[in-house]
Amino acid sequence: MRIYLDDIRDAPIGMRLCRTAEEAIDLIASGKVSFISFDHDLGTWLTGYDVACYIERTVANGKIRCPAWRVHSANPIGRDNIMRAMQSAKRFT
C-alpha cells in the first residue's frame, strides 16, 4: 500500500490518503505500507515527524520493514527532521 500523509492536499492517483498521524500509524502497523509521502504539519498535535519516529522505532524493533519514502512538506525544519528519522530507520533494514 502506498500512503500520502497530508491534512490539506489530495493524494495522487494510486495512493491512499491519510489526513492524520494516527490514521497513518494504524496502516503502517499493519505491515502493508510499502511507500509513504510525508507532510509535516497536520493541523493536530501529532505531526509527520511523529509518524517517522514511529516507523524508526518499529523498524528498529524488527516489527516492520522500512517503507520507501519521500517528504513533500513545505516546512523546512519538519522536512529535515522527518528525513533524519527515516534515514535512521533505513539503517536497520
N, C-alpha and C positions, 0 to 999 in steps of 0.2 A: 504494500500500500504506500502511496506517495501522499504526504500531507503538506498543507500550506497553512502555516500558523500566522493569522493576521486578524485583527479586530475590525478593520475597515475595508481593506481591499478584498476583491473577489479572487477566488482561486483560479489559476489557469486550468484549461481543459485537461482532464485526466488526473487531477489532484483533488484530494478530499480536503475541504475547508475546515479548519479548527479555529474558532473565534476566541477560545480561552486556553490558558495553560493547562487547566485541569482536563479539558477535553483531549488535548494533545497527549498528555501524560497517560491517560486511560488507554489511548490507542497504542502508544509506544510500549506500555506494559504488556500488551497482547503478544509482542514479539513479531508482529506482522508488518511493521513500518520499515520500508527499505530506503526511503528518502524523506527528508524534511527540509522545508524552506522556512526560515525564521524571520519574524518581525520581533522587535524587542518590546516596544511599548504596546500593551494590550488593553489599556483602559481599566485595569484592575490592579490589585496589589501584587499579583504574580506576573512575571514577565517572560519573554522568550529566553532570557538568561536562566531563569529558574528551570525551564524545560531542558536547556542544555546541561545544566548541573545535574538534573535527574538522569539524563542519558549518561553522563560521565560516571556517576555513581553506579548505575545499573550495569553498564558495560564492565566497569572495574570489578563488580561482584560476579561477573560471568552469567548474568541472567538474560542478557540480550547481546546481539552483535551491534556494533556501531553502524547506524544507517549512514548512507551518503547524505550530504547536506550542502546547503548554501544559506547565506544571510541576505535578505532583501531589505532589511531595516534601514531607515534613513537616520537613525540615531547612531552617531559615530562611536560613542563610548560603549553603548549597548552592543553594537556590532562587534567591536573588538573583544568585549567580554565573552560573547557567545562563541566567537572564533577560538579564543583561548580554551574554553571549556571543551569544545568539540575536538580540537586538536589533541587535547589531553585524552579524551575518550578514545580517539583513534589509536593511540599508542598502546591501548590494552587489547587490541584485536590482533 
